[in-house]
Amino acid sequence: MCNQIIQPQSRRDFLTAAGGGFGALAYAAMSGQSLVAARPENPAASKIPQRLGKAKNVIWLFMEGGPSHIDLFDPKPQVNKLAGQSLPDSFTRPVTAMGEAHSPLLECKRKWAQHGESGLWISDWLPQHSSIADELCVIRSCVSDGINHAGGVSQMNTGAVFGGRPSLGAWVSYGLGEATDSLPTFVVMKDSAAMVVNGVRIWGSGFMPSSYQGVLFETGAEPLRNLHNPTNVSALQQRSKLDFINQLNRRHYQGRESNTELDARIQSYEMAAKMQADAPVAIDIEQEPKHIKELYGIDKKETEVYGQQCLLARRLVERGVRFVQLYSGAGSKWDAHSNIESNHSRLCGGVDQPIAGLITDLKQRGLLDETLVIWGGEFGRTPMSEKGTGRDHNPTGFTMWMAGGGVKGGQTIGATDELGLYAVEDKLHVHDIHATIMGLLGMDHTKVVYMHKGRPERVDLNEGKVFEGLIS
């Protein structure tokens, strides 16, 4: 069977086709565009904003398992007044994951105080957050369709309760393109060897090319393996080997341009070669001075792991990584069906100082204005008890917060009812949250389009609206 010969129609087409696509690299460099924008097969190229929004990068602090909003950011005195009693008859009984709708209400044992000039309410589980209160925009009226972890984590990341669609990080990578050619555009980190529910699909690219998926950085001293050549392999030998591999790959790629897995594998080789030069410096947090490490809590056992990852996230975004996602409690460890006191005490203690340190450090470096920081899980917890000491899943009203990146800090958006069960004011569905994040990054989520099997696909199944109230 003969391959089709496609006649280039423009200078851009010619440069893209020439040398297996390496001409596009030169074109992108000369024109100042990202490689994604320079590649004609990207349907979003004409929709990429001419000028970026205030946010250029995202750091998403994902508390996997569902942190309890009514014990952290949304105080409900009525819960304590009615503790031990059933949900009042005026409330619609929710459908819960573990069927605890008729269980008695569980007392909140937290002490609450208002912080900052804004008077933001924060519980004593997050004492270090008091120092960053005026930077936070707390959204108390988030809602999701995911009643269990699989559906909740999937929707919070991809917009759909069923796996298979591109993650938000992939959409951001696709829409904005690369800001650096020597580091991944989308990086994922987790605080243990445990896998996030649903696995790698959560940061996958779905039906889009695999080059937009997240790259997992491991925990420990070596987040990326094999960055350094073996002692018996010189830089010249390594370069010669990679050049030969790329030559074979590009020859094989001709006539197979529709194979996105092959394209992604070729790009990964090219990226890996560049990362061997730049990534060791980017991930070397030992270069940081002592007072910065202490700011993130790296000097303490309970905050060391998440502190290292928050510091690494800062080093990555300042070097052009677009989207960094940090999972706390990987494997749904925030899922406090029982013993919420010990569960949340431990997990909050592990992230409180690192998160406060991250916001403080970004601000003092002038990076907070262009870095959107997001905090939250896949849902919240119910006011009703489970097993007498825990709380069930609550997707009908929970809290997230955002800071930096054009967000108006020191304010509270929306509200839940007097027991924290249902969002009742300024409801923000996950689709609205994603649309707002895209907007803060300078993208109209309705115009970033990927053609899949003849269908124009957009983030979150074409749903969601930007919530202007949190934008400064």
QUISULRA-V435015 format. One record per residue. N is the residue number from 1. D_LAST is the distance of its C-alpha to the last C-alpha in whole Angstrom. Layout:
n: [N/N]
d_last: [D_LAST/D_LAST]
This chain:
n: [1/2/3/4/5/6/7/8/9/10/11/12/13/14/15/16/17/18/19/20/21/22/23/24/25/26/27/28/29/30/31/32/33/34/35/36/37/38/39/40/41/42/43/44/45/46/47/48/49/50/51/52/53/54/55/56/57/58/59/60/61/62/63/64/65/66/67/68/69/70/71/72/73/74/75/76/77/78/79/80/81/82/83/84/85/86/87/88/89/90/91/92/93/94/95/96/97/98/99/100/101/102/103/104/105/106/107/108/109/110/111/112/113/114/115/116/117/118/119/120/121/122/123/124/125/126/127/128/129/130/131/132/133/134/135/136/137/138/139/140/141/142/143/144/145/146/147/148/149/150/151/152/153/154/155/156/157/158/159/160/161/162/163/164/165/166/167/168/169/170/171/172/173/174/175/176/177/178/179/180/181/182/183/184/185/186/187/188/189/190/191/192/193/194/195/196/197/198/199/200/201/202/203/204/205/206/207/208/209/210/211/212/213/214/215/216/217/218/219/220/221/222/223/224/225/226/227/228/229/230/231/232/233/234/235/236/237/238/239/240/241/242/243/244/245/246/247/248/249/250/251/252/253/254/255/256/257/258/259/260/261/262/263/264/265/266/267/268/269/270/271/272/273/274/275/276/277/278/279/280/281/282/283/284/285/286/287/288/289/290/291/292/293/294/295/296/297/298/299/300/301/302/303/304/305/306/307/308/309/310/311/312/313/314/315/316/317/318/319/320/321/322/323/324/325/326/327/328/329/330/331/332/333/334/335/336/337/338/339/340/341/342/343/344/345/346/347/348/349/350/351/352/353/354/355/356/357/358/359/360/361/362/363/364/365/366/367/368/369/370/371/372/373/374/375/376/377/378/379/380/381/382/383/384/385/386/387/388/389/390/391/392/393/394/395/396/397/398/399/400/401/402/403/404/405/406/407/408/409/410/411/412/413/414/415/416/417/418/419/420/421/422/423/424/425/426/427/428/429/430/431/432/433/434/435/436/437/438/439/440/441/442/443/444/445/446/447/448/449/450/451/452/453/454/455/456/457/458/459/460/461/462/463/464/465/466/467/468/469/470/471/472]
d_last: [59/57/54/52/51/48/48/45/44/42/41/38/41/43/41/40/44/45/46/45/41/41/41/37/37/38/36/33/33/35/32/29/28/28/31/29/29/32/34/35/35/31/31/27/28/27/24/22/19/21/18/16/12/10/12/16/17/17/19/20/21/24/26/28/31/28/27/27/24/26/28/24/21/23/25/28/31/33/33/35/37/38/39/42/42/41/38/39/40/37/35/36/37/35/37/36/37/40/41/40/39/42/42/41/38/37/36/33/34/31/31/27/25/22/20/18/17/15/18/17/20/22/26/28/28/25/26/24/21/21/20/17/16/13/11/12/10/14/15/18/19/20/23/25/29/30/32/34/33/34/32/29/28/29/27/24/25/26/25/29/31/34/34/34/31/29/26/23/23/26/24/21/24/26/23/22/25/26/25/28/31/33/30/30/26/26/27/28/29/31/32/36/38/38/36/33/34/35/35/34/33/30/29/31/31/33/34/33/34/35/33/30/30/29/32/33/33/35/35/38/39/39/36/37/41/43/41/44/47/50/52/55/53/52/49/51/53/49/48/51/51/47/48/51/49/47/49/51/48/47/50/50/47/48/49/47/43/42/43/39/40/43/40/38/41/42/38/38/41/40/36/39/41/38/36/40/39/35/34/37/35/31/32/34/32/36/35/32/33/34/31/29/31/31/27/27/30/33/35/36/37/35/32/33/33/29/29/30/28/25/26/27/24/23/26/25/22/22/25/24/24/21/21/23/24/25/27/28/31/33/35/33/34/31/33/35/37/40/39/36/36/37/35/32/33/34/31/29/31/30/27/25/26/25/22/21/23/21/17/19/21/18/16/19/20/17/16/13/11/13/14/13/15/16/18/21/24/26/26/26/30/32/33/36/38/40/43/43/40/37/35/35/32/29/27/27/24/23/20/18/15/12/11/10/9/6/5/4/8/11/11/13/13/16/20/23/27/29/30/27/29/27/23/24/20/17/19/18/21/21/21/17/16/17/16/13/13/15/12/10/13/14/16/17/19/22/23/23/27/30/33/35/39/38/35/32/30/26/24/24/27/25/23/20/17/13/11/9/8/6/4/0]
